[in-house]
């Protein structure tokens, strides 16, 4: 899991911020899963 620390923007609504953070979290999880699945496969095989 990747945590991105950022300053809270006063002009951005909480729902928009939650949607953006969820999108960033999804992209980062997908990227790291794609990056590291061969390592995990080599461990488990």
NUNU-480521 format. One record per residue: residue in three letters; x, y, z of N, C-alpha, C in turn; residue number from 1. Coordinates in nm, 2 decimals, decimal comma. Atoms other than C-alpha are relative to their C-alpha. Layout:
% NUNU-480521
[rec 'ALA'; [X; Y; Z]; [X; Y; Z]; [X; Y; Z]; NUM] ...
***
This chain:
% NUNU-480521
[rec 'UNK'; [0,08; -0,12; 0,00]; [0,00; 0,00; 0,00]; [0,09; 0,12; 0,00]; 1] [rec 'UNK'; [-0,08; -0,12; 0,02]; [0,13; 0,34; -0,10]; [-0,08; 0,12; 0,06]; 2] [rec 'UNK'; [0,07; -0,11; -0,06]; [0,04; 0,64; 0,11]; [0,07; 0,13; -0,05]; 3] [rec 'UNK'; [-0,05; -0,13; 0,05]; [0,07; 0,99; -0,04]; [-0,04; 0,11; 0,09]; 4] [rec 'UNK'; [0,03; -0,11; -0,10]; [0,10; 1,27; 0,21]; [-0,01; 0,13; -0,08]; 5] [rec 'UNK'; [0,01; -0,12; 0,07]; [-0,02; 1,60; 0,08]; [-0,08; 0,10; 0,09]; 6] [rec 'UNK'; [0,07; -0,10; -0,07]; [-0,15; 1,93; 0,21]; [-0,15; 0,00; -0,04]; 7] [rec 'UNK'; [0,15; 0,00; 0,03]; [-0,53; 1,96; 0,24]; [-0,03; 0,13; -0,08]; 8] [rec 'UNK'; [0,04; -0,11; 0,08]; [-0,67; 2,19; -0,03]; [-0,13; 0,06; 0,05]; 9] [rec 'UNK'; [0,12; -0,06; -0,05]; [-0,93; 2,43; 0,10]; [-0,11; 0,01; -0,10]; 10] [rec 'UNK'; [0,10; -0,02; 0,11]; [-1,10; 2,47; -0,24]; [-0,06; -0,13; -0,05]; 11] [rec 'UNK'; [0,04; 0,13; 0,05]; [-1,14; 2,10; -0,30]; [-0,10; -0,06; 0,10]; 12] [rec 'UNK'; [0,10; 0,06; -0,08]; [-1,45; 1,93; -0,17]; [0,06; -0,14; 0,05]; 13] [rec 'UNK'; [-0,04; 0,12; -0,06]; [-1,41; 1,62; 0,05]; [-0,02; -0,12; -0,10]; 14] [rec 'UNK'; [0,03; 0,11; 0,09]; [-1,58; 1,40; -0,21]; [0,10; -0,01; -0,12]; 15] [rec 'UNK'; [-0,10; 0,00; 0,11]; [-1,35; 1,51; -0,49]; [0,13; -0,05; 0,05]; 16] [rec 'UNK'; [-0,13; 0,04; -0,05]; [-1,05; 1,46; -0,27]; [0,00; -0,15; 0,02]; 17] [rec 'UNK'; [0,01; 0,15; -0,02]; [-1,17; 1,11; -0,18]; [0,01; -0,07; -0,13]; 18] [rec 'UNK'; [0,00; 0,06; 0,13]; [-1,23; 1,03; -0,54]; [0,15; 0,00; -0,06]; 19] [rec 'UNK'; [-0,14; -0,01; 0,05]; [-0,88; 1,15; -0,64]; [0,09; -0,09; 0,07]; 20] [rec 'UNK'; [-0,09; 0,09; -0,07]; [-0,71; 0,96; -0,36]; [-0,03; -0,14; -0,03]; 21] [rec 'UNK'; [0,03; 0,13; 0,04]; [-0,90; 0,65; -0,45]; [0,05; -0,04; -0,13]; 22] [rec 'UNK'; [-0,06; 0,03; 0,13]; [-0,79; 0,68; -0,81]; [0,15; -0,02; 0,01]; 23] [rec 'UNK'; [-0,14; 0,01; -0,01]; [-0,43; 0,74; -0,71]; [0,03; -0,14; 0,07]; 24] [rec 'UNK'; [-0,02; 0,12; -0,07]; [-0,45; 0,44; -0,47]; [-0,02; -0,12; -0,10]; 25] [rec 'UNK'; [0,03; 0,11; 0,09]; [-0,60; 0,22; -0,74]; [0,12; -0,01; -0,11]; 26] [rec 'UNK'; [-0,10; 0,00; 0,10]; [-0,34; 0,32; -1,00]; [0,13; -0,05; 0,06]; 27] [rec 'UNK'; [-0,12; 0,05; -0,06]; [-0,05; 0,27; -0,76]; [0,00; -0,14; 0,04]; 28] [rec 'UNK'; [0,01; 0,15; -0,03]; [-0,18; -0,07; -0,64]; [0,02; -0,08; -0,13]; 29] [rec 'UNK'; [-0,01; 0,07; 0,13]; [-0,22; -0,18; -1,00]; [0,14; 0,00; -0,05]; 30] [rec 'UNK'; [-0,14; -0,02; 0,05]; [0,13; -0,05; -1,09]; [0,09; -0,09; 0,08]; 31] [rec 'UNK'; [-0,09; 0,08; -0,08]; [0,30; -0,22; -0,80]; [-0,03; -0,15; -0,01]; 32] [rec 'UNK'; [0,03; 0,14; 0,03]; [0,11; -0,54; -0,85]; [0,06; -0,05; -0,13]; 33] [rec 'UNK'; [-0,06; 0,04; 0,13]; [0,22; -0,55; -1,21]; [0,15; -0,01; 0,01]; 34] [rec 'UNK'; [-0,14; -0,01; -0,01]; [0,57; -0,46; -1,11]; [0,06; -0,12; 0,08]; 35] [rec 'UNK'; [-0,06; 0,10; -0,09]; [0,61; -0,72; -0,83]; [-0,06; -0,14; -0,01]; 36] [rec 'UNK'; [0,05; 0,14; 0,00]; [0,40; -1,02; -0,93]; [0,10; -0,10; -0,05]; 37] [rec 'UNK'; [-0,09; 0,11; 0,03]; [0,69; -1,20; -1,09]; [0,09; -0,03; 0,12]; 38] [rec 'UNK'; [-0,07; 0,03; -0,12]; [0,88; -1,17; -0,76]; [-0,08; -0,09; 0,09]; 39] [rec 'UNK'; [0,08; 0,08; -0,08]; [0,59; -1,31; -0,57]; [-0,02; -0,14; -0,06]; 40] [rec 'UNK'; [0,02; 0,13; 0,06]; [0,54; -1,58; -0,83]; [0,13; -0,09; 0,02]; 41] [rec 'UNK'; [-0,13; 0,08; -0,01]; [0,91; -1,68; -0,81]; [0,01; -0,05; 0,15]; 42] [rec 'UNK'; [0,00; 0,05; -0,14]; [0,87; -1,70; -0,43]; [-0,09; -0,12; 0,03]; 43] [rec 'UNK'; [0,10; 0,10; -0,03]; [0,56; -1,92; -0,43]; [0,02; -0,12; -0,09]; 44] [rec 'UNK'; [-0,02; 0,11; 0,09]; [0,66; -2,14; -0,72]; [0,12; -0,09; 0,04]; 45] 
***
